[in-house]
Amino acid sequence: MAGPESALPSSMTSYPQDDDEAYQGDYGAGYVGSFSKDFVYGPDDPEADVNMLFPNDQKPKILLMGLRRSGKSSIQNVVFHKMSPNETLFLESTNKIVTDDISNTSFVQFKILDFPGQIDFFEPSFDSEKIFGGQGALVFVIDAQDDYMDALNRLHETVIRAYKVNPKLKFEVFIHKVDGLPDDSRIDTQRDINKRVTDELNDSGMEGIHLSFYLTSIYDHSIFEAFSKVVQKIIPQLPTLEKLLNIFNSSSGIDKAFLFDVWSKIYIATDSSPVDMQSYELCCDMIDVVLDISNIYGLRDGEGEHLAAFDKDSASIIKLNNSTVLYLRQVSRFLALVCIINEDNFQRPGLINYNFLCFREAIIEVFEIANQKNDGILALVSNPEEEQERETQRDQNNLKLQLSMSPDLVKC
Ligand SMILES: Nc1nc2c(ncn2[C@@H]2O[C@H](COP(=O)(O)OP(=O)(O)OP(=O)(O)O)[C@@H](O)[C@H]2O)c(=O)[nH]1
């Protein structure tokens, strides 16, 4: 790999100390396992706590459920808190529902709720309306290295209960810890689980429930890819983003483009060409390289402190020795566009830069500028009621955006 021709961000942040428990994270920093949890709730807590745990703030939520030790907390920590997979060996069993609001570090504003494996949330003291109500997804984690019959029974009960409360909830099944399975038995395991679950649901007369299955492990990128797909399902603007990426790619000679949530490295959208794992991993690695270089060589403020490692000037071009060019640009404080381009199509980078500016403007039009501060932070507003009201308007805007974006773009 040739060296990165990076236009480094103008400012950086220093790494926090490992014992900085309350650290909430800023880009390029916070590569530590410790983090603060918002709130915990157990069966003995008063009813008031349920309202704190599930406030009517309309944020979508992702419910992490599954048997004990299936890997729920590990997934949450590895994906959203930069914990290294080996550190998860020391995680203690969770005995209360733990909620983690990741709005401060993510473009997508949602909450993750980690349910302890042993908790019986079907007890009358648990308010299933509040647990399963609202917008979001239920991620059920199955330990594929263990006998999974009990897990499948629990999954069946959970899905039926949740569906009755909220048929709009998305049901996602992570067949987890597949790093411990031989390569050739992974697909068989997935097929077996899929068949058993579907048969059981059909037998209970619940054919209408759709479940998606993913093979995951925290020891590779599969968990990030699976989480990306879960998060994409709760982004109402996804089809628009995909269309904008398609237009940008075809005008700029780009092979593949991902819109990354920089902090978690999940991709919130990509163009409509198929995603292969290698391209995704390559783009993830590029983000790491850019943030690491920024952290090491980035500017400091007057007091010698590093400033944010990812800011409006963040951009990088990396030429690989296999005729591939990687191209990264900042879209918003939390969002980066990372593209894979064939070297032959990278003869006029100025035009790609120009097209990128048109693309960024279109993205800004798609999303509300909900939290505009001096560096132009974009935040996704995901209020379902407001969303519905604006849906028709957005459809019209989509068309307008496409029409207005296309003439501006310059063909490479
Ligand atoms: N091999 C392997 N081990 C994993 C993976 N994910 C998690 N583990 C291990 O599984 C064990 C249990 O993980 P936890 O995250 O504590 O499980 P949990 O589901 O949150 O458990 P409870 O809090 O008891 O509900 C830990 O030792 C992790 O290191 C994985 O992808 N592969």
The ligand as a Gaussian input file, in Angstrom:
#p B3LYP/6-31G(d) Opt

LIG

0 1
 N      -15.968000     -17.094000      20.707000
 C      -16.764000     -16.056000      20.917000
 N      -17.069000     -15.682000      22.174000
 C      -17.885000     -14.603000      22.355000
 C      -18.413000     -13.869000      21.248000
 N      -19.195000     -12.884000      21.753000
 C      -19.156000     -12.987000      23.092000
 N      -18.374000     -14.026000      23.461000
 C      -18.074000     -14.465000      24.831000
 O      -19.277000     -14.906000      25.440000
 C      -19.206000     -14.665000      26.850000
 C      -20.500000     -14.055000      27.345000
 O      -20.631000     -12.763000      26.806000
 P      -21.610000     -11.641000      27.401000
 O      -21.536000     -10.513000      26.446000
 O      -21.314000     -11.368000      28.826000
 O      -23.011000     -12.376000      27.307000
 P      -24.453000     -11.790000      27.710000
 O      -25.411000     -12.354000      26.720000
 O      -24.417000     -10.303000      27.830000
 O      -24.668000     -12.472000      29.110000
 P      -25.683000     -12.038000      30.293000
 O      -25.240000     -10.689000      30.750000
 O      -25.482000     -13.106000      31.316000
 O      -27.069000     -12.052000      29.719000
 C      -17.966000     -13.802000      27.090000
 O      -16.952000     -14.616000      27.615000
 C      -17.564000     -13.324000      25.698000
 O      -16.158000     -13.169000      25.537000
 C      -18.048000     -14.297000      19.923000
 O      -18.434000     -13.724000      18.902000
 N      -17.228000     -15.390000      19.818000

